[in-house]
């Protein structure tokens, strides 16, 4: 298993983004795409990490989903208030899935943790996932409470899955936290998104 490094995550942005556009223009393009017939994702993230956000959206768009980003929502109040929190709550409920882009800064963000807590109460456990991203050459030092959530990771070797009994191919999986018997279940991300 492998938690993505920031440079690998940014590679998704570079592979999919037109370099003639700024990150803000690229993100605006994502928000204006049609959501018709697509799985929708509320992507919780730290606002000032736009490069990581752009890359995470590029990664997720490879699976044919629509990604909601709160600050690109034209219905969001111009200044942060209780109405902002109410709109975010409505959007978490409205979207099919909740993904927390768990960078060090996001883990330390009060807003991101509040969103995760609300997402927990409405999406736990089948419709929520942590997308951990570590700094290059660093380790992922996420808070222990994140261990209770499924996580998105890259599996780069054939692994025996006790759930399906056999080997499965390398790729991105949503991995459940270990159950009482210590077993984690692996679901290809594209299959998880369709559930």
Backbone as a chain_set.jsonl record, in Angstrom:
{"seq": "XXXXXXXXXXXXXXXXXXXXXXXXXXXXXXXXXXXXXXXXXXXXXXXXXXXXXXXXXXXXXXXXXXXXXXXXXXXXXXXXXXXXXXXXXXXXXXXXXXXXXXXXXXXXXXXXXXXXXXXXXXXXXXXXXXXXXXXXXXXXXXXXXXXXXXXXXXXXXXXXXXXXXXXXXXXXXXXXXXXXXXXXXXXXXXXXXXX", "coords": {"N": [[0.842, -1.175, 0.0], [0.322, 2.285, -0.57], [0.61, 5.581, 0.371], [-0.137, 8.529, -1.282], [2.389, 10.749, -2.416], [2.876, 14.286, -2.382], [4.045, 15.209, -4.791], [3.471, 13.133, -6.609], [0.685, 13.252, -6.611], [0.386, 15.844, -7.716], [1.21, 15.276, -10.241], [-1.033, 14.252, -11.524], [-2.509, 16.531, -11.985], [-0.846, 17.877, -13.782], [-0.942, 16.126, -15.914], [-3.511, 16.346, -16.884], [-4.382, 18.998, -17.028], [-4.769, 21.947, -18.919], [-2.064, 23.877, -19.805], [-2.303, 26.461, -20.532], [-4.111, 27.589, -18.942], [-4.809, 29.061, -15.782], [-4.592, 27.772, -12.405], [-6.886, 28.52, -11.0], [-8.651, 29.087, -13.128], [-8.808, 26.54, -14.246], [-9.988, 25.121, -12.109], [-12.438, 26.453, -11.999], [-13.516, 25.647, -14.435], [-14.003, 22.945, -13.865], [-16.114, 23.171, -12.047], [-18.167, 24.076, -13.63], [-18.887, 22.016, -15.276], [-21.179, 19.55, -16.563], [-23.307, 17.785, -14.344], [-25.011, 15.795, -14.746], [-26.19, 12.545, -14.482], [-23.884, 11.676, -13.213], [-21.832, 10.453, -10.521], [-21.645, 12.334, -7.607], [-19.298, 14.197, -5.704], [-18.456, 15.516, -2.591], [-15.756, 17.38, -1.903], [-13.685, 17.778, 0.631], [-11.298, 20.069, 1.708], [-8.263, 21.985, 2.257], [-8.424, 25.384, 1.786], [-6.321, 27.052, 0.808], [-4.663, 25.385, -0.575], [-4.53, 25.093, -3.463], [-3.203, 23.939, -5.651], [-2.932, 21.226, -4.913], [-5.63, 20.634, -4.657], [-6.581, 21.025, -7.309], [-5.148, 18.976, -8.556], [-6.173, 16.709, -7.188], [-8.837, 16.805, -8.007], [-8.461, 16.422, -10.753], [-7.468, 13.798, -10.686], [-9.752, 12.423, -9.626], [-11.658, 12.983, -11.602], [-10.91, 11.315, -13.628], [-12.423, 9.077, -13.21], [-14.941, 9.642, -14.028], [-16.631, 11.321, -12.491], [-18.401, 13.976, -10.765], [-17.2, 16.778, -9.098], [-17.698, 18.581, -6.166], [-16.81, 21.758, -5.011], [-16.626, 23.926, -2.414], [-15.938, 26.773, -2.363], [-16.141, 27.462, -4.99], [-18.749, 27.53, -5.49], [-21.392, 29.341, -6.583], [-23.604, 29.979, -5.091], [-22.752, 30.247, -2.546], [-22.381, 32.197, 0.42], [-20.869, 35.467, 0.318], [-19.221, 36.315, 2.41], [-17.874, 34.56, 5.207], [-20.098, 32.892, 7.32], [-22.815, 31.854, 9.464], [-24.617, 31.059, 7.545], [-22.922, 30.107, 5.602], [-21.973, 27.742, 6.785], [-24.402, 26.339, 6.927], [-24.999, 26.036, 4.19], [-22.834, 24.442, 3.385], [-23.36, 22.129, 4.913], [-25.771, 21.33, 3.668], [-24.8, 20.728, 1.109], [-23.014, 18.632, 1.602], [-24.802, 16.628, 2.367], [-26.324, 16.487, 0.013], [-24.529, 15.613, -2.035], [-23.275, 12.522, -3.408], [-21.002, 11.176, -2.378], [-18.368, 11.618, 0.089], [-15.23, 12.966, 0.295], [-12.239, 13.42, 1.975], [-9.552, 15.389, 1.493], [-6.737, 14.743, 2.766], [-4.336, 16.449, 3.684], [-1.472, 17.669, 5.517], [-2.04, 20.315, 6.301], [-4.829, 20.424, 5.941], [-5.683, 18.55, 7.818], [-5.168, 19.947, 10.106], [-6.978, 21.99, 9.969], [-9.746, 23.756, 11.213], [-12.216, 24.05, 9.905], [-12.151, 21.954, 7.971], [-12.086, 19.703, 9.643], [-14.521, 20.037, 10.926], [-16.257, 19.708, 8.715], [-15.634, 17.034, 8.103], [-16.566, 15.764, 10.413], [-19.327, 16.303, 10.184], [-19.797, 15.062, 7.729], [-19.231, 12.452, 8.491], [-21.474, 11.796, 10.043], [-23.421, 11.622, 8.105], [-22.532, 10.123, 5.941], [-21.079, 7.939, 6.727], [-20.317, 4.528, 6.714], [-19.898, 3.672, 4.23], [-19.879, 5.665, 2.27], [-17.885, 7.51, 2.555], [-14.52, 8.666, 2.471], [-11.042, 8.925, 3.171], [-8.507, 10.747, 1.644], [-5.406, 10.436, 1.825], [-2.522, 12.488, 1.719], [0.877, 12.849, 1.599], [3.657, 14.941, 2.406], [6.388, 15.384, 0.133], [9.017, 13.114, 0.568], [8.381, 12.846, 3.188], [6.558, 11.549, 6.027], [3.233, 10.314, 6.494], [1.491, 11.848, 8.861], [-1.053, 11.73, 10.015], [-3.853, 12.469, 12.134], [-4.909, 10.262, 14.723], [-7.649, 9.744, 14.782], [-8.423, 9.602, 12.151], [-8.014, 7.031, 11.397], [-10.329, 5.539, 11.584], [-11.73, 5.698, 9.272], [-12.46, 4.676, 5.863], [-9.847, 4.626, 3.379], [-8.198, 6.103, 0.564], [-5.852, 4.584, -1.375], [-2.863, 3.668, -3.168], [-2.261, 0.527, -4.404], [0.476, -1.273, -5.011], [1.34, -3.804, -5.572], [0.645, -7.289, -6.014], [-1.781, -8.512, -3.929], [-3.072, -10.625, -1.424], [-6.452, -10.963, -0.956], [-8.639, -11.441, 1.585], [-11.289, -11.149, 1.441], [-12.159, -11.496, -1.237], [-10.745, -13.681, -1.915], [-8.049, -14.319, -3.302], [-5.82, -12.971, -5.776], [-5.407, -9.514, -6.663], [-5.256, -6.82, -9.013], [-2.747, -4.2, -9.348], [-3.393, -0.8, -8.412], [-5.655, 1.923, -7.653], [-7.37, 1.888, -4.608], [-10.142, 1.793, -2.328], [-9.791, 1.362, 0.975], [-10.904, -0.347, 3.728], [-11.011, 0.378, 7.273], [-9.425, -1.889, 9.589], [-11.479, -4.64, 10.576], [-13.069, -6.251, 13.441], [-11.739, -8.651, 13.371], [-9.346, -7.96, 12.359], [-9.251, -7.603, 9.629], [-9.002, -5.877, 6.602], [-10.864, -4.512, 3.926], [-10.662, -4.318, 0.411], [-11.608, -2.22, -2.186], [-11.86, -1.51, -5.561], [-11.366, 1.803, -6.634], [-13.037, 2.844, -8.637], [-15.204, 1.089, -8.505], [-16.095, 1.533, -5.898], [-16.963, 4.173, -6.146], [-19.227, 3.828, -7.695], [-21.015, 2.582, -6.029]], "CA": [[0.0, 0.0, 0.0], [1.125, 3.484, -0.684], [-0.031, 6.891, 0.474], [0.415, 9.39, -2.319], [3.184, 11.924, -2.079], [2.334, 15.472, -3.031], [4.527, 15.313, -6.17], [2.714, 12.187, -7.431], [-0.642, 13.837, -6.762], [0.474, 16.961, -8.657], [1.356, 14.707, -11.577], [-2.363, 14.124, -12.124], [-2.872, 17.857, -12.481], [-0.042, 18.178, -14.954], [-1.337, 15.252, -17.017], [-4.867, 16.638, -17.354], [-4.703, 20.422, -17.082], [-4.213, 22.752, -19.992], [-1.127, 24.814, -19.197], [-2.641, 27.837, -20.876], [-5.059, 28.061, -17.935], [-4.344, 29.116, -14.402], [-5.255, 26.784, -11.555], [-8.228, 29.023, -10.708], [-9.464, 28.862, -14.326], [-9.007, 25.1, -14.345], [-10.958, 24.75, -11.092], [-13.737, 26.99, -12.419], [-14.005, 24.763, -15.496], [-14.547, 21.756, -13.231], [-17.386, 23.456, -11.391], [-19.2, 24.367, -14.616], [-19.201, 20.815, -16.048], [-22.473, 18.925, -16.303], [-23.33, 16.762, -13.302], [-26.063, 14.872, -15.148], [-25.862, 11.129, -14.52], [-22.58, 11.393, -12.604], [-21.695, 10.408, -9.072], [-21.148, 13.62, -7.132], [-18.41, 14.095, -4.548], [-18.089, 16.698, -1.819], [-14.322, 17.256, -1.632], [-13.239, 18.627, 1.728], [-9.887, 20.397, 1.466], [-7.773, 23.264, 2.776], [-8.643, 26.333, 0.696], [-5.136, 27.658, 0.201], [-3.879, 24.348, -1.256], [-5.201, 24.983, -4.756], [-2.514, 23.007, -6.549], [-3.323, 19.875, -4.491], [-7.05, 20.505, -4.983], [-6.674, 20.859, -8.753], [-4.635, 17.637, -8.857], [-7.12, 15.711, -6.67], [-9.995, 16.812, -8.907], [-8.024, 15.761, -11.992], [-7.431, 12.363, -10.377], [-11.108, 11.908, -9.485], [-12.375, 13.125, -12.875], [-10.591, 10.13, -14.434], [-13.425, 8.059, -12.931], [-16.222, 10.108, -14.543], [-17.452, 11.876, -11.419], [-18.49, 15.424, -10.634], [-16.629, 17.143, -7.799], [-18.181, 19.845, -5.602], [-15.839, 22.546, -4.248], [-17.476, 24.948, -1.804], [-15.646, 28.163, -2.691], [-16.507, 27.701, -6.386], [-20.21, 27.514, -5.502], [-21.905, 30.716, -6.7], [-24.623, 30.179, -4.074], [-22.108, 30.387, -1.234], [-22.305, 33.596, 0.848], [-19.593, 36.143, 0.016], [-18.386, 36.299, 3.612], [-18.131, 33.381, 6.027], [-21.108, 33.116, 8.359], [-23.631, 30.676, 9.73], [-25.202, 30.646, 6.26], [-21.88, 29.304, 4.942], [-22.021, 26.414, 7.405], [-25.659, 25.699, 6.514], [-24.862, 25.651, 2.776], [-21.903, 23.314, 3.342], [-24.096, 20.964, 5.407], [-26.696, 20.917, 2.615], [-24.034, 20.15, 0.0], [-22.498, 17.33, 2.03], [-25.933, 15.708, 2.286], [-26.755, 16.4, -1.385], [-23.581, 14.868, -2.853], [-23.296, 11.079, -3.163], [-19.836, 10.722, -1.612], [-17.587, 12.631, 0.793], [-13.808, 12.638, 0.33], [-11.424, 14.395, 2.696], [-8.186, 15.482, 0.989], [-6.069, 14.826, 4.063], [-2.977, 16.973, 3.742], [-1.164, 18.119, 6.888], [-2.766, 21.567, 6.567], [-6.26, 20.126, 6.062], [-5.88, 17.861, 9.092], [-5.109, 20.971, 11.151], [-7.998, 22.999, 9.708], [-10.995, 23.622, 11.964], [-13.319, 23.864, 8.958], [-12.077, 20.601, 7.394], [-12.482, 18.743, 10.673], [-15.967, 20.201, 11.107], [-16.881, 19.05, 7.556], [-15.453, 15.596, 8.267], [-17.506, 15.338, 11.454], [-20.681, 16.308, 9.626], [-19.81, 14.002, 6.726], [-19.278, 11.196, 9.233], [-22.837, 11.506, 10.485], [-24.322, 11.444, 6.967], [-21.968, 9.272, 4.888], [-20.288, 6.857, 7.308], [-18.938, 4.269, 6.384], [-19.837, 3.289, 2.82], [-19.832, 6.791, 1.334], [-16.879, 8.473, 2.999], [-13.146, 8.166, 2.36], [-9.927, 9.838, 3.385], [-7.505, 10.685, 0.578], [-4.213, 10.953, 2.496], [-1.424, 12.97, 0.873], [2.018, 13.211, 2.437], [4.665, 15.802, 1.787], [7.47, 14.621, -0.484], [10.068, 12.637, 1.482], [7.89, 12.868, 4.553], [5.613, 10.486, 6.346], [1.889, 10.823, 6.747], [1.327, 11.842, 10.316], [-2.435, 12.107, 10.271], [-4.379, 12.23, 13.471], [-5.361, 8.89, 14.925], [-9.08, 9.597, 14.511], [-8.619, 9.305, 10.737], [-7.908, 5.583, 11.226], [-11.646, 4.888, 11.575], [-12.354, 5.899, 7.967], [-11.832, 4.091, 4.676], [-8.869, 5.541, 2.796], [-7.824, 5.859, -0.826], [-4.414, 4.35, -1.486], [-2.382, 2.935, -4.326], [-1.717, -0.792, -4.103], [1.429, -1.452, -6.099], [1.763, -5.186, -5.647], [-0.477, -8.222, -5.885], [-2.048, -8.767, -2.528], [-4.15, -11.579, -1.188], [-7.607, -10.366, -0.298], [-9.433, -12.478, 2.245], [-12.688, -10.943, 1.079], [-12.454, -12.077, -2.541], [-9.998, -14.921, -2.021], [-7.156, -14.387, -4.445], [-5.0, -11.794, -6.053], [-6.017, -8.484, -7.483], [-4.257, -6.022, -9.714], [-2.343, -2.933, -8.739], [-4.243, 0.332, -8.75], [-6.186, 2.703, -6.525], [-8.417, 1.179, -3.877], [-10.66, 2.311, -1.07], [-9.446, 0.309, 1.925], [-11.624, -0.131, 4.982], [-10.224, 0.144, 8.493], [-9.55, -3.297, 9.995], [-12.635, -4.993, 11.399], [-12.7, -6.871, 14.718], [-10.825, -9.761, 13.099], [-8.134, -7.408, 11.783], [-9.311, -7.687, 8.169], [-9.387, -4.702, 5.819], [-11.412, -4.872, 2.619], [-10.184, -3.471, -0.679], [-12.55, -2.046, -3.287], [-11.313, -0.605, -6.576], [-11.998, 3.108, -6.44], [-14.154, 3.021, -9.577], [-16.341, 0.321, -7.988], [-16.578, 2.26, -4.715], [-17.673, 5.359, -6.589], [-20.521, 3.444, -8.269], [-21.89, 2.03, -4.977]], "C": [[0.88, 1.228, 0.0], [0.262, 4.728, -0.574], [0.648, 7.792, -0.537], [1.28, 10.495, -1.744], [2.592, 13.098, -2.854], [2.791, 15.571, -4.489], [3.804, 14.333, -7.09], [1.301, 12.715, -7.653], [-0.611, 14.959, -7.791], [0.68, 16.478, -10.089], [0.021, 14.514, -12.277], [-2.818, 15.461, -12.689], [-2.134, 18.138, -13.776], [-0.447, 17.337, -16.155], [-2.662, 15.671, -17.636], [-5.17, 18.116, -17.571], [-4.038, 21.079, -18.272], [-3.318, 23.818, -19.367], [-1.384, 26.259, -19.592], [-3.614, 28.433, -19.861], [-4.39, 28.1, -16.571], [-5.074, 28.037, -13.606], [-6.678, 27.236, -11.255], [-9.148, 28.824, -11.908], [-9.789, 27.384, -14.488], [-10.066, 24.636, -13.345], [-12.353, 25.254, -11.443], [-14.35, 26.135, -13.522], [-14.624, 23.502, -14.904], [-15.942, 22.024, -12.675], [-18.505, 23.707, -12.398], [-19.564, 23.152, -15.472], [-20.555, 20.249, -15.639], [-22.336, 17.835, -15.248], [-24.324, 15.652, -13.648], [-25.553, 13.429, -15.248], [-24.549, 10.753, -13.877], [-22.705, 11.259, -11.093], [-21.096, 11.744, -8.653], [-20.376, 13.428, -5.83], [-18.259, 15.462, -3.9], [-16.634, 16.491, -1.439], [-13.923, 18.272, -0.569], [-11.739, 18.826, 1.598], [-9.533, 21.716, 2.145], [-7.773, 24.256, 1.617], [-7.376, 26.868, 0.043], [-4.224, 26.63, -0.473], [-4.486, 24.063, -2.637], [-4.509, 24.031, -5.713], [-2.884, 21.569, -6.211], [-4.791, 19.616, -4.826], [-7.239, 20.243, -6.472], [-6.231, 19.452, -9.154], [-5.606, 16.553, -8.382], [-8.361, 15.649, -7.555], [-9.639, 16.13, -10.22], [-7.986, 14.248, -11.81], [-8.844, 11.789, -10.365], [-11.89, 11.964, -10.791], [-12.064, 11.969, -13.813], [-11.63, 9.027, -14.273], [-14.836, 8.527, -13.297], [-17.17, 10.664, -13.503], [-17.517, 13.399, -11.53], [-18.055, 15.778, -9.216], [-17.149, 18.519, -7.381], [-17.075, 20.469, -4.76], [-16.59, 23.767, -3.723], [-17.183, 26.369, -2.273], [-15.849, 28.479, -4.165], [-18.021, 27.737, -6.573], [-20.716, 28.955, -5.514], [-22.986, 31.014, -5.67], [-24.063, 30.352, -2.674], [-22.081, 31.87, -0.848], [-20.914, 34.188, 0.597], [-18.662, 36.203, 1.219], [-18.834, 35.134, 4.498], [-19.08, 33.722, 7.169], [-21.799, 31.789, 8.655], [-24.298, 30.166, 8.459], [-24.212, 29.799, 5.464], [-21.929, 27.874, 5.472], [-23.276, 25.66, 6.98], [-25.567, 25.22, 5.073], [-23.922, 24.448, 2.638], [-22.599, 22.041, 3.824], [-25.039, 20.429, 4.332], [-25.962, 20.213, 1.475], [-23.428, 18.802, 0.368], [-23.603, 16.281, 1.92], [-26.308, 15.444, 0.826], [-25.829, 15.542, -2.246], [-23.558, 13.4, -2.442], [-22.194, 10.611, -2.223], [-19.161, 11.922, -0.949], [-16.142, 12.152, 0.815], [-13.072, 13.783, 1.011], [-10.008, 14.322, 2.151], [-7.297, 15.789, 2.182], [-4.59, 15.177, 3.919], [-2.723, 17.397, 5.188], [-1.961, 19.383, 7.237], [-4.258, 21.311, 6.748], [-6.569, 19.44, 7.391], [-5.896, 18.865, 10.247], [-6.158, 22.063, 11.0], [-9.264, 22.732, 10.521], [-12.166, 23.343, 11.03], [-13.308, 22.455, 8.387], [-12.505, 19.553, 8.407], [-13.977, 18.835, 10.967], [-16.715, 19.514, 9.962], [-16.793, 17.532, 7.687], [-16.426, 15.057, 9.324], [-18.934, 15.287, 10.952], [-20.819, 15.213, 8.569], [-19.91, 12.627, 7.364], [-20.714, 10.832, 9.583], [-23.795, 11.237, 9.328], [-23.816, 10.463, 5.911], [-21.257, 8.029, 5.422], [-20.96, 5.525, 7.06], [-18.804, 3.99, 4.877], [-19.598, 4.45, 1.864], [-18.84, 7.875, 1.724], [-15.498, 7.841, 2.848], [-12.165, 9.306, 2.618], [-8.973, 9.648, 2.213], [-6.23, 11.281, 1.157], [-3.122, 11.323, 1.504], [-0.306, 13.412, 1.808], [2.928, 14.156, 1.663], [5.763, 14.924, 1.197], [8.548, 14.328, 0.56], [9.652, 12.699, 2.944], [7.005, 11.667, 4.81], [4.255, 11.125, 6.567], [1.636, 10.713, 8.232], [-0.07, 12.314, 10.682], [-2.858, 11.779, 11.686], [-4.98, 10.839, 13.562], [-6.833, 8.707, 14.591], [-9.363, 9.295, 13.044], [-8.577, 7.803, 10.468], [-9.262, 4.876, 11.167], [-12.323, 4.969, 10.213], [-11.676, 5.085, 6.871], [-10.885, 5.13, 4.064], [-8.58, 5.131, 1.357], [-6.307, 5.725, -0.866], [-4.117, 3.598, -2.767], [-1.786, 1.623, -3.854], [-0.824, -1.146, -5.276], [1.998, -2.859, -6.187], [0.524, -6.072, -5.553], [-0.606, -8.629, -4.43], [-3.166, -9.791, -2.4], [-5.258, -10.862, -0.443], [-8.453, -11.478, 0.305], [-10.903, -12.34, 1.868], [-13.019, -11.649, -0.23], [-11.656, -13.334, -2.81], [-9.138, -15.011, -3.262], [-6.382, -13.102, -4.608], [-5.807, -10.753, -6.814], [-4.939, -7.544, -7.973], [-3.905, -4.729, -8.984], [-3.247, -1.817, -9.242], [-4.694, 1.038, -7.487], [-7.396, 1.986, -5.937], [-8.901, 2.033, -2.714], [-10.531, 1.141, -0.097], [-10.14, 0.604, 3.253], [-10.668, -0.251, 6.159], [-10.398, -1.319, 8.892], [-10.791, -3.523, 10.852], [-12.15, -5.679, 12.688], [-11.754, -8.049, 14.561], [-9.519, -9.278, 12.467], [-8.098, -7.418, 10.264], [-9.758, -6.35, 7.583], [-9.875, -5.184, 4.459], [-11.019, -3.827, 1.588], [-11.233, -3.427, -1.783], [-11.903, -1.109, -4.292], [-12.068, 0.703, -6.489], [-13.171, 3.306, -7.397], [-15.39, 2.245, -9.149], [-16.952, 1.014, -6.772], [-17.401, 3.473, -5.131], [-19.063, 5.022, -7.138], [-21.497, 2.91, -7.225], [-22.852, 3.068, -4.468]], "O": [[2.008, 1.221, 0.491], [-0.694, 4.907, -1.328], [1.875, 7.812, -0.633], [0.951, 11.097, -0.722], [1.896, 12.914, -3.853], [2.005, 15.978, -5.345], [3.544, 14.667, -8.246], [0.777, 12.633, -8.764], [-1.487, 15.026, -8.654], [0.36, 17.191, -11.04], [-0.05, 14.603, -13.502], [-3.442, 15.515, -13.749], [-2.731, 18.587, -14.754], [-0.312, 17.782, -17.295], [-2.911, 15.377, -18.805], [-6.143, 18.442, -18.25], [-2.883, 20.797, -18.589], [-3.759, 24.574, -18.501], [-0.761, 27.176, -19.057], [-3.911, 29.627, -19.904], [-3.526, 27.283, -16.255], [-6.054, 27.461, -14.079], [-7.592, 26.412, -11.255], [-10.303, 28.435, -11.738], [-10.916, 27.022, -14.827], [-10.943, 23.846, -13.693], [-13.341, 24.559, -11.209], [-15.562, 25.921, -13.544], [-15.658, 23.036, -15.384], [-16.843, 21.197, -12.817], [-19.679, 23.567, -12.055], [-20.46, 23.243, -16.312], [-21.013, 20.447, -14.514], [-21.377, 17.063, -15.254], [-24.451, 14.677, -12.906], [-24.618, 13.133, -15.992], [-24.13, 9.601, -13.986], [-23.571, 11.872, -10.469], [-20.149, 12.227, -9.274], [-20.742, 12.619, -4.978], [-17.97, 16.449, -4.576], [-16.306, 15.538, -0.733], [-13.834, 19.47, -0.837], [-10.993, 17.867, 1.401], [-10.417, 22.467, 2.556], [-7.177, 23.986, 0.574], [-7.364, 27.114, -1.163], [-3.121, 26.975, -0.898], [-4.897, 22.941, -2.93], [-5.176, 23.376, -6.514], [-3.126, 20.768, -7.114], [-5.155, 18.512, -5.231], [-7.979, 19.336, -6.854], [-6.865, 18.813, -9.993], [-5.839, 15.58, -9.099], [-8.88, 14.565, -7.823], [-10.428, 15.344, -10.744], [-8.424, 13.503, -12.687], [-9.11, 10.781, -11.02], [-12.703, 11.079, -11.06], [-12.86, 11.665, -14.702], [-11.71, 8.13, -15.112], [-15.818, 7.886, -12.922], [-18.384, 10.498, -13.617], [-16.777, 14.015, -12.297], [-18.491, 15.15, -8.251], [-17.056, 19.489, -8.132], [-16.478, 19.81, -3.908], [-17.127, 24.551, -4.505], [-18.123, 27.111, -2.558], [-15.742, 29.638, -4.564], [-18.513, 27.948, -7.681], [-20.492, 29.701, -4.561], [-23.264, 32.181, -5.395], [-24.812, 30.577, -1.724], [-21.79, 32.716, -1.693], [-19.909, 33.48, 0.66], [-17.442, 36.147, 1.063], [-20.01, 34.774, 4.532], [-18.891, 34.705, 7.886], [-21.403, 30.739, 8.149], [-24.519, 28.964, 8.315], [-24.609, 28.885, 4.741], [-21.927, 26.916, 4.7], [-23.213, 24.462, 6.703], [-26.008, 24.114, 4.761], [-24.194, 23.537, 1.856], [-22.446, 20.985, 3.21], [-25.104, 19.221, 4.106], [-26.449, 19.217, 0.94], [-23.342, 17.916, -0.483], [-23.367, 15.175, 1.436], [-26.579, 14.304, 0.45], [-26.309, 14.809, -3.111], [-23.79, 13.068, -1.28], [-22.422, 9.753, -1.371], [-19.347, 13.069, -1.354], [-15.857, 11.056, 1.297], [-13.255, 14.953, 0.672], [-9.33, 13.309, 2.322], [-7.124, 16.947, 2.563], [-3.716, 14.316, 4.019], [-3.654, 17.473, 5.989], [-2.492, 19.5, 8.342], [-4.887, 21.915, 7.617], [-7.594, 19.715, 8.015], [-6.57, 18.644, 11.253], [-6.219, 22.973, 11.827], [-9.788, 21.618, 10.518], [-13.011, 22.499, 11.326], [-14.358, 21.815, 8.323], [-13.216, 18.61, 8.058], [-14.623, 17.82, 11.228], [-17.699, 18.815, 10.202], [-17.764, 16.826, 7.416], [-17.034, 14.004, 9.131], [-19.672, 14.349, 11.251], [-21.834, 14.519, 8.517], [-20.59, 11.741, 6.846], [-21.118, 9.679, 9.434], [-24.872, 10.681, 9.541], [-24.594, 10.016, 5.068], [-20.872, 7.157, 4.643], [-22.18, 5.459, 7.214], [-17.705, 4.067, 4.327], [-19.151, 4.227, 0.739], [-18.943, 9.017, 1.276], [-15.324, 6.642, 3.066], [-12.43, 10.471, 2.324], [-8.667, 8.518, 1.833], [-5.981, 12.478, 1.012], [-2.832, 10.575, 0.571], [-0.513, 14.241, 2.694], [2.954, 14.16, 0.432], [6.035, 13.839, 1.71], [8.933, 15.204, 1.334], [10.496, 12.613, 3.836], [6.74, 10.869, 3.911], [4.148, 12.33, 6.797], [1.576, 9.617, 8.788], [-0.249, 13.178, 11.54], [-2.279, 10.913, 12.342], [-5.498, 10.31, 12.578], [-7.233, 7.626, 14.16], [-10.434, 8.782, 12.721], [-9.051, 7.347, 9.427], [-9.331, 3.724, 10.74], [-13.381, 4.372, 10.015], [-10.474, 4.83, 6.93], [-11.085, 6.336, 4.205], [-8.704, 3.963, 0.989], [-5.576, 6.624, -0.452], [-4.995, 2.978, -3.368], [-0.902, 1.611, -2.998], [-1.298, -1.302, -6.402], [3.034, -3.072, -6.815], [-0.521, -5.64, -5.065], [0.365, -9.042, -3.795], [-4.101, -9.8, -3.201], [-5.019, -10.226, 0.584], [-8.927, -12.359, -0.412], [-11.668, -13.299, 1.965], [-14.042, -12.326, -0.328], [-11.864, -13.991, -3.83], [-9.49, -15.732, -4.196], [-6.304, -12.269, -3.705], [-6.764, -11.077, -7.517], [-3.845, -7.484, -7.413], [-4.65, -4.24, -8.134], [-3.791, -1.881, -10.345], [-4.183, 0.784, -6.397], [-8.302, 1.546, -6.645], [-8.173, 2.876, -2.19], [-11.09, 0.068, -0.32], [-9.974, 1.682, 3.825], [-9.631, -0.907, 6.056], [-11.417, -1.928, 8.565], [-11.116, -2.722, 11.729], [-10.955, -5.681, 12.98], [-11.046, -8.412, 15.501], [-8.679, -10.091, 12.083], [-7.033, -7.259, 9.669], [-10.756, -5.769, 8.009], [-9.351, -6.154, 3.911], [-11.038, -2.624, 1.85], [-11.691, -4.466, -2.258], [-11.445, -0.027, -3.923], [-13.283, 0.709, -6.29], [-14.192, 3.875, -7.011], [-16.512, 2.687, -9.399], [-18.174, 1.076, -6.632], [-18.43, 3.762, -4.522], [-19.976, 5.844, -7.055], [-22.69, 2.795, -7.505], [-23.66, 2.78, -3.584]]}, "num_chains": 1, "name": "protein.A"}
